[in-house]
């Protein structure tokens, strides 16, 4: 877990958004220290309330900026990322160089427009129609570092500095934790004046395996378990995995709800679909997961009831055909395929060895492979639905 050091000069509302993001689990980090350059400011009280070490390094007590910054650096020793959250001082080139690529700031305008300490006043005086906020890495200039993220805010005809500032601040509280999360995940790369945002790693920690065709499923579960992946499963699949001595959590134990109606209803539950569909970069999604006891599901291995095989049987009844129309399976497949940015979906048993090897070597399945698997998954459910459509239109 990385350590954050936060520098503030005032109320600390951006600091609070970061504290909240760490408390919710959205940021895999800890705020190890909060430093202010003024005594008795709101940021100190917020840090104190959260149980975070907090110190006022009052600029007035130092003969030079060099001495002041040396004291800041002493307190920041061991910090991985320094966050400026309303810190109203220009830092020297030496300080910036010390934390090059690890010093982040947020500014209340859409940089490079309206840098400096009076952004809202300047926006209104210029008659700009759109303002916003910018998270950027700090360089030796004033509000001139490489831009990480921005959020736009419409300027209203009757806006004052105060009303505009309030709406911009709402966006600051959203995008600052998002930018910090990207840093934590190693997804930010400075290339000249630009910050490139990479796909990042999506480490596979939990897998849901629920298959009608069980060929290779137990062996896959065994390989995943050896990689430290938690296995979740349903009825027959779960029994086969457990019989092989592999730890498995039944879906019914996870959801707290039994499989009912002869298995028609088992995975259609927020504990399953919330874990699959959650946008991992969305603070509100992460907050709602925590509030509802939902944990992410990173790998979905599903194939469907054998509808085609069933309808090929001589004298098959309509009732038998209907009972082999899978509902929960396609829902999980489509959910995982939709969320391929974060989730790996596998519908083809011939892919098992490849996926297991990738997880063993890298701990994840690369984004380009996840995208290919998602396309295969949608094709799989489309073919399945087409077969059902054809059968019902002809029966």
Secondary structure, DSSP 8 states (H G I E B T S, - for coil): -EEEEEEESS--HHHHHHHHHHHHTSSSEEEEEEEESSSS-HHHHHHHHTT--EEE--GGG-SSHHHHHHHHHHHTTT-SEEEESS--S---HHHHHHTTTSEEEEESS-TTSS-STTHHHHHHHHT-SEEEEEEEE--SSSS-S-EEEEEEEE--TT--HHHHHHHHHHHHHHHHHHHHHHHHTT-EEEETTEEEE--------EEEEEESS-TTHHHHHHHHHHTT-EEEE-HHHHHHHHHTT---EEHHHHHTS--BTTTTBSS-SHHHHHHHH--TT-HHHHHHHHHTT-----EEEEE---HHHHHTSTT--HHHHHHT--SHHHHHHHHHHHTTTT-EEE--GGGHHHHHHHHHHHSS--HHHHHHHHHHHHHHHHHHHHHHHHHHHH-
